[in-house]
Amino acid sequence: MKKVLISSVVAGLLAISATAADTYGPFPVTVKGYEGKKENSVAYTGQIARQTLEKSLKKLATQGNGAANPELKAKMLAYYAGKDAGRAIIDPTTKGEFKIKQTKVDEISKGKNLKGKTYKGLINGFPGQMTGPEMVEFLIEKASASKGGYDPLTGYKYEQLISKFLMGGVAYSQAVDNYLDEKLEANKNPNNKAYKAGKHYTGKEHVWDEAFGYFGIPAHALTLTPKQVVAIAKKKDFKAADYNKDGIVDLKSEMTFGPAYYAAGFDAKSGTKYMTTITQAFIDGRKLITSAKGEKLTDSQRAQLKEYANVIKTNWEKVLAEAAFKYAGSVYKDLNVIKAIVDGASGDIRKAFKTYAKHWGEMKGFLMALQTGGKDLGATGVKLNRLSGFGPVLVTGGQVTGIDKDGNFEIGGDMTMERYMVEMVKLQKVLADEFALEAKQKDMTKKLASIIKTMGEAGHAEND
């Protein structure tokens, strides 16, 4: 019955054409007895502040000089765990005509950090059995001592591991396993009361807004094409970003951030509807809450709201899985290039390996992100972790297998490039099958049988 309900909601969403009215806000103030001057009840500035902290932290992770760097480590921790005033927005910043309104995190929201919102469970896809915050701080320490965020001895690109994990371990985790989950229950953040005393938004209005902020989509995204939404993230389409035509991009409502960037990217290139479906569900859910006019939501209204939430959760999960799928394909292709160079073809193997490390970090970050949504992936999670391993396979064979008592990475195992290429294709197949993927960019699975035969891995493939 649940699948039928979700399908009917999705069908209804896709039947709605995007117009200028299909924006996330403004929505009127419905709090009973509110006497302030606010007229728009939408508020998700804390989430946008964290979006800028994630992007800024990614930039900082590339600034190491190859030696221990306490100053850089402290600065990275300030953007991850700190709440101090005065932190500049390192990214996104003004670029040419793409002028951005805010230059400091506090101009968006004060006293925000990422650590407090990071997934607290164990990260089984990374060595050391660390919690989410422990792993991020461990990666920050390693990144600060690396040269440009890259370690050629392990194949780790730290900025990619940190950034892609946080897209899940903060944004996705908080949205789908908090705001769109227990906080939709009747006894949590009721709609007939202000979120906090004196606030101009109700409990249910605000928790829904907060989930929306973590998705990172411009409030006016449904007036744009997915291609335009992607271009905003790249700061290449100022006209599309500047919805209110004030000559400047407001990060609070007009910018594209991580999760939405990937959703729009798949829609733009593959014709999927991830961005539009998720955004429309957020808008329709907010309209439903607003329609209650400050009264407690009925059981029927909450049931409908949960259906919108399920649409968002399902499609957001698919976006993360699609991203991991895409980068697994990139890793396969990178290994093909490296193997050719090893076999005598012309090319710069160091450059090729660094590209491979980047794509592996993106893939691994998204695989870990996928496992932070409060949903037990069970055997699927085990397969994803085992197929990807703790590190990319090295040119000489082997990969990261663990961390010693001093915090150093251990390299070992008998994994070869050829076998790892097969693992990447099998990883794609698991993702496609388990998450019913639609875009499947850089799909190698159609060649699985021939790849296994060519690589001489037929016997190994039987042992999944």
Backbone hydrogen bonds, N-H to C=O, Kabsch-Sander energy under -0.5 kcal/mol:
donor,donor_aa,acceptor,acceptor_aa,energy
5,L,1,M,-2.1
6,I,2,K,-2.5
7,S,3,K,-2.4
8,S,4,V,-2.2
9,V,5,L,-2.0
10,V,6,I,-2.6
11,A,7,S,-2.5
12,G,8,S,-2.0
13,L,9,V,-2.3
14,L,10,V,-2.5
15,A,11,A,-1.0
16,I,13,L,-1.3
17,S,15,A,-0.6
22,D,19,T,-1.8
23,T,21,A,-2.0
24,Y,219,A,-2.5
25,G,23,T,-1.8
34,Y,31,V,-1.5
41,S,27,F,-3.1
41,S,39,E,-0.5
48,I,44,Y,-1.5
49,A,45,T,-2.4
50,R,46,G,-1.6
51,Q,47,Q,-1.7
52,T,48,I,-1.9
53,L,49,A,-1.8
54,E,50,R,-2.3
55,K,51,Q,-2.0
56,S,52,T,-2.4
57,L,53,L,-2.6
58,K,54,E,-1.9
59,K,55,K,-1.6
60,L,56,S,-2.3
61,A,57,L,-1.9
62,T,59,K,-1.5
63,Q,60,L,-1.9
66,G,146,S,-2.0
73,K,69,N,-2.5
74,A,70,P,-2.5
75,K,71,E,-1.9
76,M,72,L,-2.7
77,L,73,K,-2.5
78,A,74,A,-1.8
79,Y,75,K,-1.4
80,Y,76,M,-1.3
81,A,77,L,-3.1
82,G,77,L,-1.5
87,R,84,D,-0.6
89,I,103,T,-2.8
90,I,88,A,-0.8
95,K,98,F,-1.9
98,F,95,K,-2.3
99,K,97,E,-1.9
101,K,249,V,-2.9
105,V,87,R,-2.4
107,E,104,K,-1.3
108,I,105,V,-1.9
109,S,105,V,-2.0
114,L,80,Y,-2.0
115,K,80,Y,-2.6
117,K,114,L,-1.4
118,T,115,K,-1.5
119,Y,169,G,-2.4
123,I,130,M,-3.0
124,N,122,L,-1.0
126,F,123,I,-1.4
129,Q,126,F,-0.8
132,G,119,Y,-0.6
132,G,121,G,-1.2
135,M,131,T,-2.7
136,V,132,G,-2.4
137,E,133,P,-2.3
138,F,134,E,-2.0
139,L,135,M,-2.7
140,I,136,V,-2.3
141,E,137,E,-2.0
142,K,138,F,-2.0
143,A,139,L,-2.9
144,S,140,I,-2.4
145,A,141,E,-0.9
146,S,143,A,-1.3
147,K,150,Y,-1.0
148,G,64,G,-1.7
148,G,146,S,-0.8
150,Y,147,K,-1.1
151,D,156,Y,-2.4
154,T,151,D,-0.9
155,G,151,D,-2.5
156,Y,151,D,-1.1
158,Y,149,G,-2.6
158,Y,156,Y,-0.7
160,Q,157,K,-0.7
161,L,157,K,-1.9
162,I,158,Y,-2.7
163,S,159,E,-2.2
164,K,160,Q,-2.4
165,F,161,L,-1.6
166,L,162,I,-2.3
167,M,163,S,-1.5
168,G,164,K,-0.7
168,G,165,F,-1.2
169,G,165,F,-4.5
170,V,166,L,-1.7
171,A,166,L,-1.5
172,Y,167,M,-1.7
173,S,168,G,-2.9
174,Q,170,V,-2.6
175,A,171,A,-2.2
176,V,172,Y,-2.8
177,D,173,S,-1.9
178,N,174,Q,-0.5
179,Y,174,Q,-2.1
180,L,175,A,-2.6
181,D,178,N,-1.2
183,K,178,N,-1.9
184,L,181,D,-1.8
185,E,182,E,-1.6
188,K,185,E,-1.6
193,K,190,P,-0.9
195,Y,201,Y,-2.7
199,K,196,K,-2.5
203,G,190,P,-1.3
203,G,193,K,-1.7
206,H,202,T,-2.2
207,V,203,G,-2.2
208,W,204,K,-1.7
209,D,205,E,-2.1
210,E,206,H,-2.7
211,A,207,V,-1.7
212,F,208,W,-1.9
213,G,209,D,-2.4
214,Y,210,E,-1.5
215,F,211,A,-0.9
215,F,212,F,-0.8
216,G,212,F,-1.0
217,I,212,F,-0.6
219,A,253,S,-2.7
221,A,218,P,-2.0
223,T,220,H,-2.2
224,L,221,A,-1.9
229,V,225,T,-1.9
230,V,226,P,-2.2
231,A,227,K,-2.1
232,I,228,Q,-1.9
233,A,229,V,-1.4
234,K,230,V,-1.5
235,K,232,I,-1.6
236,K,231,A,-3.0
237,D,231,A,-0.6
241,A,237,D,-1.6
242,D,238,F,-2.8
243,Y,241,A,-2.3
245,K,242,D,-0.9
249,V,99,K,-3.4
250,D,248,I,-0.6
251,L,249,V,-0.7
253,S,250,D,-1.6
254,E,250,D,-3.1
257,F,216,G,-3.2
260,A,215,F,-1.5
261,Y,257,F,-2.2
262,Y,258,G,-1.9
263,A,259,P,-2.1
264,A,260,A,-2.8
265,G,261,Y,-2.1
266,F,262,Y,-2.2
267,D,263,A,-1.9
268,A,264,A,-2.8
269,K,265,G,-1.8
270,S,266,F,-2.5
271,G,267,D,-1.5
272,T,266,F,-0.8
275,M,263,A,-0.6
277,T,273,K,-2.6
278,I,274,Y,-2.5
279,T,275,M,-2.6
280,Q,276,T,-2.4
281,A,277,T,-2.0
282,F,278,I,-2.1
283,I,279,T,-2.4
284,D,280,Q,-3.0
285,G,281,A,-2.2
286,R,282,F,-2.1
287,K,283,I,-2.4
288,L,284,D,-1.9
289,I,285,G,-2.1
290,T,286,R,-2.6
291,S,287,K,-2.1
292,A,288,L,-0.6
292,A,289,I,-1.3
293,K,290,T,-2.0
295,E,292,A,-1.4
302,R,298,T,-2.6
303,A,299,D,-2.2
304,Q,300,S,-2.0
305,L,301,Q,-2.5
306,K,302,R,-2.4
307,E,303,A,-1.3
308,Y,304,Q,-1.9
309,A,305,L,-2.3
310,N,306,K,-2.4
311,V,307,E,-1.9
312,I,308,Y,-2.1
313,K,309,A,-2.9
314,T,310,N,-2.6
315,N,311,V,-2.1
316,W,312,I,-2.6
317,E,313,K,-2.4
318,K,314,T,-1.7
319,V,315,N,-1.9
320,L,316,W,-1.9
321,A,317,E,-2.3
322,E,318,K,-3.1
323,A,319,V,-2.1
324,A,320,L,-2.1
325,F,321,A,-2.5
326,K,322,E,-2.8
327,Y,323,A,-2.3
328,A,324,A,-1.9
329,G,325,F,-1.8
330,S,326,K,-1.7
331,V,327,Y,-2.6
332,Y,328,A,-2.1
333,K,329,G,-2.1
334,D,330,S,-2.7
335,L,331,V,-2.4
336,N,332,Y,-1.7
337,V,333,K,-1.8
338,I,334,D,-2.6
339,K,335,L,-2.9
340,A,336,N,-1.9
341,I,337,V,-2.1
342,V,338,I,-2.7
343,D,339,K,-2.0
344,G,341,I,-1.5
345,A,340,A,-2.8
349,I,347,G,-0.8
352,A,348,D,-2.4
353,F,349,I,-2.4
354,K,350,R,-1.9
355,T,351,K,-2.0
356,Y,352,A,-2.1
357,A,353,F,-2.5
358,K,354,K,-2.1
359,H,355,T,-2.2
360,W,356,Y,-2.5
361,G,357,A,-2.5
362,E,358,K,-2.0
363,M,359,H,-2.5
364,K,360,W,-3.2
365,G,361,G,-2.4
366,F,362,E,-2.0
367,L,363,M,-2.2
368,M,364,K,-2.3
369,A,365,G,-2.1
370,L,366,F,-2.3
371,Q,368,M,-1.0
372,T,369,A,-1.8
376,D,374,G,-0.5
377,L,375,K,-0.8
380,T,377,L,-1.7
382,V,378,G,-1.6
383,K,379,A,-2.3
384,L,380,T,-2.5
385,N,381,G,-2.3
386,R,382,V,-2.5
387,L,383,K,-2.7
388,S,384,L,-1.6
389,G,385,N,-2.0
390,F,400,V,-0.6
394,L,398,G,-2.8
397,G,394,L,-1.9
398,G,415,M,-2.8
399,Q,412,G,-2.2
401,T,410,E,-3.1
402,G,410,E,-1.1
404,D,408,N,-2.9
407,G,404,D,-2.1
410,E,402,G,-3.1
412,G,399,Q,-2.5
420,Y,416,T,-2.5
421,M,417,M,-2.0
422,V,418,E,-1.3
423,E,419,R,-2.0
424,M,420,Y,-2.1
425,V,421,M,-1.5
426,K,422,V,-2.4
427,L,423,E,-2.4
428,Q,424,M,-2.1
429,K,425,V,-1.9
430,V,426,K,-2.2
431,L,427,L,-2.4
432,A,428,Q,-2.8
433,D,429,K,-2.5
434,E,430,V,-2.8
435,F,431,L,-1.9
436,A,432,A,-0.5
437,L,432,A,-1.0
443,D,440,K,-0.7
447,K,444,M,-1.7
448,L,445,T,-1.7
451,I,447,K,-2.9
452,I,448,L,-2.7
453,K,449,A,-2.0
454,T,450,S,-2.7
455,M,451,I,-2.7
456,G,452,I,-0.7
456,G,453,K,-0.6
457,E,452,I,-2.7
458,A,452,I,-0.5
461,A,457,E,-2.5
462,E,458,A,-0.8
462,E,459,G,-0.7
463,N,460,H,-1.8
464,D,461,A,-0.9
